[in-house]
Amino acid sequence: MVESRPFKIPQSVLVVIHTPALEVLLIERADAPGFWQSVTGSKDAPDEPFEATAVREVWEETGLDARAPGHVLTDWALENVYEIYPQWLHRYAPGVTRNTEHLFGLCISQPVPVLLSPREHRAQMWLPWSEAADRCFSASNAEAISWLARFR
């Protein structure tokens, strides 16, 4: 029996999880070893607010509650529009080649171990923001991390 999954919506979030000292959490993709990134994920429905997507994806990918006391989720009011990597085009409807990604920051008090979803991610690390930006496979993710120093 073949399971059919609905196509991904080409609207997503990128959530840079960081501390006040600008240490940044990176997680390594399970389906692409060596690909380090921040939390990302697509909307579940076209009308799902980006903030709700961010809160859900942070929980699903790290076990962190973005709304917990002391955690500050900030909508950066920035978006990236990019070409979807060829290896992931099959997840989208035929003809969809671009994704719009809305950026958020999540500040937590200190680096903590997170609970990864093994089907999505295989490792985690906290790095100073400049090292984290250098480690990201995605240029838009690296750029988002570099915004931390500007927002400070």
PENORRA-V155942 format. One record per residue. N is the residue number from 0. PHI is phi in degrees with one decimal (* if undefined). PSI is psi in radians with two decimals (NA if undefined). BURIAL is + if it has 16 or more other C-alpha atoms within 10 Angstrom, else -. Layout:
BEGIN
n->[N N]
phi->[PHI PHI]
psi->[PSI PSI]
burial->[BURIAL BURIAL]
END
This chain:
BEGIN
n->[0 1 2 3 4 5 6 7 8 9 10 11 12 13 14 15 16 17 18 19 20 21 22 23 24 25 26 27 28 29 30 31 32 33 34 35 36 37 38 39 40 41 42 43 44 45 46 47 48 49 50 51 52 53 54 55 56 57 58 59 60 61 62 63 64 65 66 67 68 69 70 71 72 73 74 75 76 77 78 79 80 81 82 83 84 85 86 87 88 89 90 91 92 93 94 95 96 97 98 99 100 101 102 103 104 105 106 107 108 109 110 111 112 113 114 115 116 117 118 119 120 121 122 123 124 125 126 127 128 129 130 131 132 133 134 135 136 137 138 139 140 141 142 143 144 145 146 147 148 149 150 151]
phi->[* -97.1 -88.4 -104.2 -109.9 -66.1 -66.2 -69.4 -82.6 -80.3 -135.8 -141.2 -121.4 -127.0 -118.7 -87.7 -91.6 -149.5 -103.5 -59.3 -82.3 65.6 -84.4 -119.1 -82.9 -119.4 -126.6 -97.2 -63.7 -72.1 -88.2 -151.0 -51.8 92.0 -92.9 -97.9 -157.7 -85.5 -67.4 -138.1 173.0 -89.1 -61.0 -83.8 -148.3 -56.2 -93.2 -67.5 -63.0 -57.2 -62.2 -64.8 -62.6 -61.3 -60.9 -64.9 -65.8 -60.2 -64.1 -63.5 -91.7 -131.6 77.2 -85.4 -93.3 -62.4 -102.9 -65.8 -54.5 88.7 -93.4 -124.3 -93.0 -121.7 -80.6 -80.2 53.3 -126.9 -135.7 -112.6 -118.4 -141.7 -73.0 -70.6 -57.1 -53.4 -68.1 -114.0 -61.4 -62.4 -78.4 -110.4 -60.1 -53.8 90.5 -82.2 -127.5 -125.5 -125.3 -105.5 -116.4 -98.7 -99.2 -135.4 -119.6 -127.6 -95.6 -121.9 -64.4 -157.1 -61.7 -134.6 -65.8 -116.3 -96.7 -81.3 -82.7 -60.9 -75.8 -107.9 -138.6 -120.0 -156.8 -142.0 -159.1 -106.9 -135.7 -57.2 -53.5 -68.2 -68.7 -63.5 -60.7 -66.5 -81.9 -64.7 -79.0 -97.3 -62.3 -70.1 -68.7 -59.8 -63.6 -60.5 -63.5 -66.0 -64.6 -54.1 -63.7 -76.0 -75.3 -53.5]
psi->[2.25 2.26 2.28 2.35 2.53 2.66 2.58 2.55 2.28 0.78 2.15 3.09 2.71 2.16 1.98 1.93 2.21 2.92 2.95 -0.48 0.10 0.63 2.37 2.37 2.24 2.54 2.50 2.26 2.40 -0.59 0.00 1.32 2.41 -0.17 1.78 2.49 3.00 -3.13 2.31 2.81 2.67 2.76 2.59 -0.41 2.59 -0.54 0.07 2.20 2.54 -0.67 -0.71 -0.67 -0.76 -0.82 -0.79 -0.80 -0.68 -0.77 -0.85 -0.67 -0.37 -0.26 0.06 2.44 1.89 -0.32 0.15 2.65 2.35 -0.23 2.39 1.91 2.17 2.23 2.04 -0.08 0.67 2.56 2.56 2.44 2.16 2.82 2.32 2.35 2.39 -0.64 -0.23 0.08 -0.55 -0.30 -0.22 2.82 2.64 2.38 -0.24 2.13 -0.17 2.58 2.52 2.16 2.17 2.34 2.43 2.75 2.53 1.94 2.19 2.78 -0.61 2.80 2.35 2.62 2.51 2.80 1.81 2.58 1.94 -0.43 -0.29 -0.68 2.64 -0.23 2.86 2.70 2.62 2.27 2.70 2.61 -0.72 -0.66 -0.66 -0.76 -0.72 -0.49 -0.41 2.43 -0.41 2.21 -0.64 -0.57 -0.77 -0.74 -0.73 -0.74 -0.65 -0.39 -0.44 -0.81 -0.56 -0.61 -0.34 NA]
burial->[- - - - - - - + + + + + + + + + + + + - - + + + + + + + + + - - - - + + + + + + + + + + - - - - - + + - + + + + + + + + + + - + - + - - - - + + + - - - - - + + - - - + - - - - + - - + - - - - + - + + + + + + + + + + - - + - - + - + - - - - + + + + + + + - + + - + + + + + - - - + + + - + + + + + - - - -]
END
